[in-house]
Amino acid sequence: MSCGSCAEEMKKTRLVTVAHPYDMYFDGHWEWYQRYLFDKGLVQPFKQVFRELYVKTDEELEMCDTRRYSGNQIQPTKTVACLKTRRWVADIENGLQKVYYKENIVATIYAMADWFTPADIEAPTLEWVAFYDRKTGKPIKIKNIPDIIFSEVMRDVDLAVSVAHAGGVDPETSHSTIEMRAALVEFTLPLFKLKNVAVEKNHAHIKGKYGDYSVHLGSGVVHKLGGTMISILPVHSQHRGKLFLPFADDDPKTAEIITKILFLAEDVKIKDPSILEQIRS
């Protein structure tokens, strides 16, 4: 039987789907695929094996909304522009929405914001991301949301937080901001006698007891290498100034990022059960 006939036979009898990182993560082989592609120098036609993955935490399962991005200040009009190419639509009453018609799920990003005009005084903060039944409008518990849909919604929100933050410059595109934060990390580490952190390009790489982590110096998003995003809530805007760090910088995002790096560099001292559950899984 020729290869062509094999392909034709498979086409008629098998259902072939594109694997999502969740599929590889769930069966325990995701890190193996990542290492294989890296070692062989293989280039994917689209981002798949190295696509960001976001999984539900235990405390989110019984909730109808997640607040892992709560407190991040964003620019409304820039957020809308960023997400409209990903099928998000701004609604005057219900905020930003994305509809999954096949699954009858509506994802909503909520913030005290006017999504149609710029924030004139102070940029609004994200409050929560919720899920509703498209037909009944009733809230859906996160445990009942398909894992891939949840991951992709969180990936969209992550993008918005990264590129539509309320700072004066965009840390995703400004090399000066990245370099400044990298320098602050380098200067701060000796003060805490930490030798398990290395800065490479846009990320700080941390070797902890429970795993290796990367912190993006622009967005502050944390990932466990070979694993998923680690949800660590930032200090809310109204709580600024209550956290001491041994350097002078008024940018709350910089303070958040360096705090996360110091936090994970000594992950053995972490007491928060929700974070421990994520980094030990």
Sequence and secondary structure as in RCSB ss.txt:
>XXXX:A:sequence
MSCGSCAEEMKKTRLVTVAHPYDMYFDGHWEWYQRYLFDKGLVQPFKQVFRELYVKTDEELEMCDTRRYSGNQIQ
PTKTVACLKTRRWVADIENGLQKVYYKENIVATIYAMADWFTPADIEAPTLEWVAFYDRKTGKPIKIKNIPDIIF
SEVMRDVDLAVSVAHAGGVDPETSHSTIEMRAALVEFTLPLFKLKNVAVEKNHAHIKGKYGDYSVHLGSGVVHKL
GGTMISILPVHSQHRGKLFLPFADDDPKTAEIITKILFLAEDVKIKDPSILEQIRS
>XXXX:A:secstr
  HHHHHHHHHHH       HHHHHHTT HHHHHHHHHHHT   SSS TT       GGGTT SEE TTTT BB 
HHHHHHHHGGGT EEETTTEEEEEETTTTEEEEEEESS TTS  SSS  BEEEEEEEETTT  B  GGGS HHHH
HHHHHHHHHHHHHSBSSSS TTT HHHHHHHHHHHHHHGGGGT  SEEEETTEEEEE SS EEEEETTT  EEET
TS EE      GGGTTSS  SS    HHHHHHHHHHHHHHTGGG   HHHHHHHH 
